[in-house]
Amino acid sequence: MDAGKDAHGGPLAASGFGTQLQDQAIFGKQSEVNVNIAYADKPVTYPDGSVVVLRNPQYTITNSYNSLPAGHTLSPRMAPPVFGTGLLENIPESTILSFVDENDKDRDGISGRPNYVYNAYTQKTELGRFGLKANNPNLLLQVAGAYNQDMGITNYIFKEESSAGQSQTDGLKDDPELADSILNAVAFYVRTLAVPARRNTTDADIKTGEKLFNQINCSGCHKPTVQTGVDVTLPYLSNQRIHPYTDLLLHDMGDALADNRPDFLATGNEWRTTPLWGIGLFQKTNGIPYYLHDGRARTLEEAIVWHGGEAEKSKQKFMELNKTERDKLIKFLNSL
């Protein structure tokens, strides 16, 4: 992204590249860039002498089809899972705002604040819920943006090619390319994807791990239980007691995880609390699990130890647990 904000307070697209770098292209076209990743080991020692080795990513842009603008910022992102998002969309705004504690009145080190973002369809500013910085207000915008930015397919919300003005644009003047019915159907499909069921909930170690999770206040951001609102058009999402382990708010996660890229009200240090439901199945479904916004963490343990900022107290308390207790907490997370 270029420095500054666009007309609606969002990230300013990099001239000649847009808001998302494309490192692949169709036959006969040149990709915008190649991205190389190198990792440096970062050992961290627990008070009990155990060591976990984190890996610190370094990104290099090569083979750029055009010169990147001076002062641009880069924010690598992993695509988050989409199951259960319809339930998150149906949480009342008042419930989410009830979790806000911007001035940390309860002195637990956790503030949490909402992101307010521009809805390109309604042309209004609305509460952000989706995206790694809560930079999307609803699933229709999330899906339409993915079609446009991830795949270069225009639709009735994003009618301009993501490569508009570049040498890669098709120049066919056939926009929008996606039928309205398909976009709406895909949004409905994503909205209604069910959450994976929890496993081994009666296991004694998992129960202990859950207690430890709450004792060290991981639940201060990863809210275990929320009630959805009433939606007569989608009764299976309506008035449900759910366990997403998120507050959908922005939190300062410290300099180590910062991307230094603002996104509407989100600062370069802030990220939306990641829902934890289904996280224990990432290894089974993905083969190799990657965690955090850029996939730098290879294990849940690494992901926890990367936490800083508002999560620093909880991270330190986790590190002060003995290995048996840490393993039980991880076992609990893997049951989600």
C-alpha positions as CSV (number, residue, x, y, z in Angstrom):
1,M,0.0,0.0,0.0
2,D,1.0,3.6,-0.5
3,A,1.3,5.8,2.6
4,G,-2.0,7.6,3.5
5,K,-5.6,6.8,3.2
6,D,-8.2,6.7,0.4
7,A,-11.3,8.8,0.2
8,H,-13.1,6.6,2.7
9,G,-10.4,6.2,5.3
10,G,-9.2,2.8,4.0
11,P,-5.8,1.7,2.8
12,L,-4.5,3.7,-0.2
13,A,-3.8,1.4,-3.2
14,A,-0.3,1.3,-4.5
15,S,-0.1,3.0,-7.9
16,G,0.2,0.3,-10.6
17,F,-0.4,-2.6,-8.2
18,G,-3.7,-2.0,-6.4
19,T,-4.3,-3.2,-2.9
20,Q,-3.1,-6.8,-3.3
21,L,0.1,-8.0,-5.0
22,Q,-0.5,-10.7,-7.6
23,D,2.4,-13.2,-7.8
24,Q,0.7,-15.4,-10.4
25,A,-0.8,-14.7,-13.8
26,I,-2.7,-16.4,-16.6
27,F,-0.8,-17.7,-19.7
28,G,0.6,-14.8,-21.7
29,K,0.6,-12.3,-18.9
30,Q,3.3,-11.3,-16.4
31,S,2.7,-11.5,-12.7
32,E,3.1,-8.3,-10.8
33,V,5.8,-9.6,-8.6
34,N,7.5,-12.6,-7.1
35,V,7.6,-12.9,-3.3
36,N,10.5,-14.7,-1.5
37,I,10.3,-15.6,2.2
38,A,13.3,-16.3,4.4
39,Y,13.1,-17.3,8.1
40,A,15.5,-16.5,10.9
41,D,15.3,-18.7,14.0
42,K,14.4,-16.9,17.2
43,P,14.8,-19.2,20.3
44,V,12.7,-18.3,23.4
45,T,13.5,-19.9,26.8
46,Y,10.8,-20.6,29.3
47,P,11.4,-20.0,33.0
48,D,11.7,-23.8,33.5
49,G,14.5,-24.0,30.9
50,S,12.5,-25.3,28.0
51,V,13.1,-23.7,24.6
52,V,10.7,-23.0,21.8
53,V,12.2,-21.8,18.5
54,L,10.2,-19.2,16.7
55,R,10.8,-18.3,13.1
56,N,10.9,-14.6,12.1
57,P,9.9,-14.1,8.5
58,Q,11.6,-11.7,6.1
59,Y,9.9,-10.9,2.8
60,T,11.7,-9.8,-0.5
61,I,9.9,-8.6,-3.6
62,T,11.6,-9.6,-6.9
63,N,10.8,-9.5,-10.6
64,S,8.4,-6.6,-10.2
65,Y,6.7,-5.8,-13.6
66,N,6.9,-2.2,-12.7
67,S,8.7,-0.2,-9.9
68,L,6.9,-0.3,-6.6
69,P,6.0,3.2,-5.3
70,A,8.4,4.6,-2.7
71,G,7.2,4.4,0.8
72,H,4.9,1.4,0.2
73,T,4.0,-0.9,3.0
74,L,3.7,-4.7,2.8
75,S,1.4,-6.9,4.9
76,P,1.5,-10.6,4.2
77,R,-1.8,-12.3,5.0
78,M,-2.9,-15.9,5.3
79,A,-6.5,-16.6,4.2
80,P,-8.6,-17.3,7.3
81,P,-11.1,-20.2,7.4
82,V,-14.7,-19.3,6.5
83,F,-16.8,-21.9,8.5
84,G,-19.0,-20.4,11.1
85,T,-18.8,-16.9,9.6
86,G,-22.6,-16.7,9.2
87,L,-22.9,-17.0,13.0
88,L,-20.3,-14.3,13.5
89,E,-22.2,-12.1,11.1
90,N,-25.4,-12.6,13.1
91,I,-23.8,-11.4,16.5
92,P,-25.6,-8.2,17.4
93,E,-23.5,-5.1,17.0
94,S,-24.4,-4.2,20.6
95,T,-22.9,-7.4,21.9
96,I,-19.6,-6.8,20.1
97,L,-19.5,-3.2,21.4
98,S,-20.2,-4.4,24.9
99,F,-16.7,-6.1,24.8
100,V,-15.0,-2.7,24.1
101,D,-12.7,-1.4,26.9
102,E,-10.6,1.1,25.0
103,N,-9.3,2.7,28.3
104,D,-8.8,-0.6,30.0
105,K,-11.1,0.3,32.9
106,D,-10.8,-3.2,34.4
107,R,-6.9,-2.9,34.4
108,D,-6.4,-6.3,32.9
109,G,-4.1,-4.9,30.2
110,I,-6.7,-5.6,27.5
111,S,-8.6,-2.8,25.8
112,G,-10.1,-3.9,22.5
113,R,-11.8,-1.6,20.1
114,P,-14.0,-1.8,17.1
115,N,-13.0,-1.1,13.5
116,Y,-15.4,1.0,11.4
117,V,-15.1,0.5,7.7
118,Y,-16.5,1.6,4.4
119,N,-19.2,-0.6,2.8
120,A,-18.7,-0.2,-0.9
121,Y,-22.2,-1.6,-1.6
122,T,-24.3,0.5,0.9
123,Q,-21.8,3.4,0.7
124,K,-21.9,3.7,4.5
125,T,-19.5,3.3,7.3
126,E,-20.2,0.2,9.3
127,L,-18.8,-2.0,12.0
128,G,-16.0,-4.3,10.7
129,R,-16.2,-8.0,11.6
130,F,-14.3,-10.0,8.9
131,G,-10.7,-9.9,7.7
132,L,-7.6,-10.0,9.8
133,K,-8.0,-6.4,10.8
134,A,-11.8,-6.5,10.9
135,N,-11.7,-4.5,7.6
136,N,-14.9,-6.0,6.1
137,P,-18.4,-5.3,7.4
138,N,-20.2,-8.5,6.1
139,L,-19.8,-11.7,4.2
140,L,-21.2,-10.3,0.9
141,L,-18.4,-7.8,0.8
142,Q,-15.8,-10.4,1.9
143,V,-16.8,-12.7,-0.9
144,A,-17.1,-10.0,-3.5
145,G,-13.7,-8.7,-2.6
146,A,-12.2,-12.1,-2.8
147,Y,-13.6,-12.6,-6.3
148,N,-12.2,-9.3,-7.3
149,Q,-8.8,-9.2,-5.6
150,D,-7.9,-12.9,-5.3
151,M,-9.2,-14.0,-8.7
152,G,-9.6,-10.8,-10.7
153,I,-13.3,-11.4,-11.3
154,T,-15.5,-8.3,-11.4
155,N,-19.0,-8.3,-9.9
156,Y,-21.8,-6.0,-9.1
157,I,-20.1,-4.6,-6.0
158,F,-16.5,-4.4,-7.4
159,K,-17.1,-3.5,-11.0
160,E,-13.5,-2.5,-12.0
161,E,-10.7,-4.9,-12.8
162,S,-8.2,-5.2,-10.0
163,S,-5.6,-4.7,-12.7
164,A,-7.3,-1.6,-14.2
165,G,-4.7,0.7,-15.8
166,Q,-2.0,-2.0,-15.9
167,S,-0.6,-3.9,-18.8
168,Q,-2.2,-7.1,-17.4
169,T,-5.8,-5.9,-17.7
170,D,-7.8,-7.8,-20.3
171,G,-9.4,-4.7,-21.9
172,L,-12.6,-6.7,-22.8
173,K,-15.1,-4.2,-21.4
174,D,-17.2,-7.1,-20.2
175,D,-17.6,-6.1,-16.6
176,P,-19.1,-7.2,-14.3
177,E,-18.0,-10.7,-15.3
178,L,-19.7,-12.6,-12.5
179,A,-23.5,-13.2,-12.5
180,D,-25.3,-11.6,-9.6
181,S,-26.9,-14.9,-8.8
182,I,-23.5,-16.6,-8.5
183,L,-22.1,-14.0,-6.1
184,N,-25.2,-14.2,-3.9
185,A,-25.2,-18.0,-3.9
186,V,-21.5,-18.2,-2.9
187,A,-22.1,-15.6,-0.1
188,F,-25.0,-17.8,1.1
189,Y,-22.9,-20.9,0.9
190,V,-20.1,-19.3,3.0
191,R,-22.7,-17.8,5.4
192,T,-24.2,-21.3,6.1
193,L,-21.0,-23.4,6.5
194,A,-21.2,-25.2,9.8
195,V,-18.6,-25.1,12.6
196,P,-16.7,-28.4,13.1
197,A,-17.8,-30.2,16.3
198,R,-15.5,-30.2,19.3
199,R,-13.8,-33.5,20.2
200,N,-12.9,-35.3,23.5
201,T,-14.7,-32.7,25.7
202,T,-14.8,-35.1,28.7
203,D,-11.1,-35.7,28.7
204,A,-9.6,-34.7,32.0
205,D,-6.5,-33.1,30.5
206,I,-8.7,-31.0,28.2
207,K,-10.9,-29.9,31.0
208,T,-7.8,-28.8,33.0
209,G,-6.4,-27.0,29.9
210,E,-9.7,-25.1,29.5
211,K,-9.4,-24.0,33.2
212,L,-5.9,-22.8,32.6
213,F,-7.0,-21.0,29.4
214,N,-9.4,-19.0,31.5
215,Q,-7.1,-18.5,34.5
216,I,-4.4,-16.8,32.4
217,N,-7.1,-14.7,30.7
218,C,-6.7,-15.9,27.2
219,S,-10.5,-15.6,27.3
220,G,-10.1,-11.8,27.8
221,C,-10.0,-11.5,24.0
222,H,-11.0,-15.0,22.9
223,K,-14.5,-14.9,24.3
224,P,-15.7,-18.4,24.7
225,T,-19.5,-17.9,24.5
226,V,-21.6,-15.4,22.5
227,Q,-25.3,-15.3,21.6
228,T,-26.4,-14.6,18.1
229,G,-29.2,-12.3,17.2
230,V,-32.6,-13.1,15.8
231,D,-32.8,-13.5,12.0
232,V,-36.2,-15.0,10.8
233,T,-34.7,-15.5,7.3
234,L,-32.0,-17.8,8.6
235,P,-33.4,-19.6,11.6
236,Y,-30.4,-22.0,11.9
237,L,-28.2,-18.9,12.6
238,S,-30.7,-17.2,14.8
239,N,-30.6,-17.0,18.5
240,Q,-27.8,-19.5,18.8
241,R,-25.5,-19.9,21.8
242,I,-22.1,-20.2,20.1
243,H,-18.5,-20.7,21.2
244,P,-16.3,-18.8,18.7
245,Y,-13.5,-17.7,21.1
246,T,-13.4,-14.2,19.7
247,D,-14.7,-10.7,20.5
248,L,-14.3,-9.5,16.9
249,L,-12.4,-6.5,18.2
250,L,-9.0,-5.0,17.4
251,H,-6.1,-5.5,19.8
252,D,-2.6,-4.2,19.9
253,M,-0.5,-7.4,19.5
254,G,2.9,-5.8,20.0
255,D,5.7,-4.8,17.7
256,A,6.8,-8.3,16.9
257,L,3.6,-9.1,15.1
258,A,3.1,-5.6,13.7
259,D,2.7,-5.1,9.9
260,N,2.8,-1.3,10.2
261,R,-0.1,-1.1,7.8
262,P,-3.2,0.8,9.0
263,D,-6.6,-0.4,7.8
264,F,-9.4,2.1,8.4
265,L,-9.2,2.6,12.2
266,A,-6.8,-0.4,12.8
267,T,-3.2,0.6,13.4
268,G,-0.2,-1.2,12.2
269,N,0.0,-3.0,15.5
270,E,-3.6,-4.1,15.7
271,W,-5.3,-7.3,14.7
272,R,-8.8,-8.7,15.1
273,T,-9.1,-11.5,17.6
274,T,-8.9,-14.7,15.6
275,P,-11.8,-17.1,16.3
276,L,-10.4,-20.4,17.7
277,W,-13.3,-22.8,16.9
278,G,-12.0,-25.4,14.5
279,I,-8.4,-24.6,15.1
280,G,-7.5,-28.1,16.3
281,L,-8.3,-29.5,12.9
282,F,-6.0,-27.3,10.9
283,Q,-3.3,-29.9,10.8
284,K,-5.7,-32.6,9.6
285,T,-7.4,-30.4,6.9
286,N,-4.3,-28.4,5.7
287,G,-1.6,-31.1,6.1
288,I,0.8,-28.6,7.6
289,P,-0.7,-26.1,9.9
290,Y,0.2,-22.5,9.9
291,Y,-1.0,-19.9,12.4
292,L,-1.1,-16.1,12.9
293,H,-1.8,-13.6,10.2
294,D,1.2,-14.5,8.0
295,G,1.6,-18.2,8.9
296,R,4.9,-17.8,10.7
297,A,3.8,-20.0,13.6
298,R,4.1,-23.8,12.9
299,T,2.4,-24.8,16.1
300,L,-0.1,-23.4,18.5
301,E,2.7,-23.1,21.1
302,E,4.7,-20.9,18.7
303,A,1.5,-18.8,18.0
304,I,1.0,-18.2,21.8
305,V,4.6,-17.2,22.4
306,W,4.5,-14.7,19.5
307,H,1.7,-12.8,21.3
308,G,2.6,-9.4,22.8
309,G,1.0,-6.0,23.4
310,E,-2.3,-6.5,25.1
311,A,-1.7,-10.3,25.2
312,E,1.7,-9.9,26.9
313,K,0.5,-10.7,30.4
314,S,-1.4,-13.8,29.3
315,K,1.7,-15.0,27.2
316,Q,3.9,-14.5,30.3
317,K,1.5,-16.5,32.4
318,F,1.5,-19.3,29.8
319,M,5.3,-19.4,29.9
320,E,5.3,-19.6,33.7
321,L,3.2,-22.7,33.6
322,N,5.1,-26.0,33.9
323,K,5.4,-28.1,30.7
324,T,2.6,-30.5,31.8
325,E,0.2,-27.6,32.2
326,R,1.3,-26.0,28.9
327,D,0.7,-29.3,27.1
328,K,-2.8,-29.5,28.7
329,L,-3.7,-26.0,27.5
330,I,-2.5,-26.9,24.0
331,K,-4.5,-30.1,24.1
332,F,-7.6,-28.1,25.0
333,L,-7.0,-25.8,22.0
334,N,-6.7,-28.8,19.8
335,S,-10.1,-30.0,21.0
336,L,-11.7,-26.9,19.6
